[in-house]
Amino acid sequence: MKAIRVHEFGGPEVMQLEDVERPVPKADEILVKVYASSVNPADYIVRQGGNEILRSYLKLPLGLGLDAAGIVEETGLEVTNFKKGDKVYGVPNFPGNGSYAEYIAAKASQFSSMPQHITFNEAGALPSCALIAWNGIVDLGKVKPGQRVLIHGAAGGVGNLAVQFAKAKGAYVIGTASAYNFDFLKDLGADEVIDYNNQHFEELLKDIDLVFNASPVRDKSIRMKSVDVIKEGGIFVCTHLDQPLPDDFLKALAKKNATGTLVGGGAVTTYTSSLTGTTQLINEGKVRAVVSKVYPLEQVADAHRESETKHVRGKIVLEIRKED
């Protein structure tokens, strides 16, 4: 089978399309015939050699790719929740062999049934970002109807889903984005959009129940400015796992009896329940996948270069094979 492998860390050119042996599923695993994956910031961070969090887990050679959508080809002896032919999506084995491959074997618990009436390319754009957005908005943000939610980086892969999740939960949603994405975000349900290039959100907003920072740009000043707009007892959640929340920021939040945390922190729902919740909202027509561009696997280097601009609307998808 064909798969992307990295034998040295570096730029997009280090990704090689190789012939590798098809994996065999263990007792608790499923073998998935992959139709689509997508490009996430974590993919090019791993390709470059990782950050403080990931570096110790990376052993060359390795594969890339978090997201996978496809059809179950085989099931391990202990697997009871899936059968051959089921359509599934998930985040298998990260970091490890990766999902930029024609087949992957991974724990059945890392997958959920695909939403109805969407393509594999759309499903491939969802899993990792859906898990992060669900964690931030639902698990940690505890969003309730009528609350005011501010989402930084609202047009990105995580941000656009956060907007949709918050809106589906009945919140009043405000997003920061470039002017180019205003109509796009309004179409997704945002009640207000603030142009981060020409407007200062900290001067325009107040009494925000939840600030969710989903921007791929590491700007520490956004954190302190967010404190200004959070209401008494509010919540701040950030996706930047590589940048722990500093003491001065946490103290500023504490003066408002507000709390701050990073995604993955605190009590969270199970992995599969996050994807199950996402699937339900998609099936109900309240959430949709946003695919900005589709690249064939052979053009993975071009897909990474575009992703690294940090100006992608929604997700870049890698089409591993054509849908039947």
Summary of the structure (lengths in Angstrom):
residues: 324
radius of gyration: 19.4
end to end distance: 18.3
largest distance: 58.8
contacts: 1142
relative contact order: 0.16
helix: 32%
strand: 27%
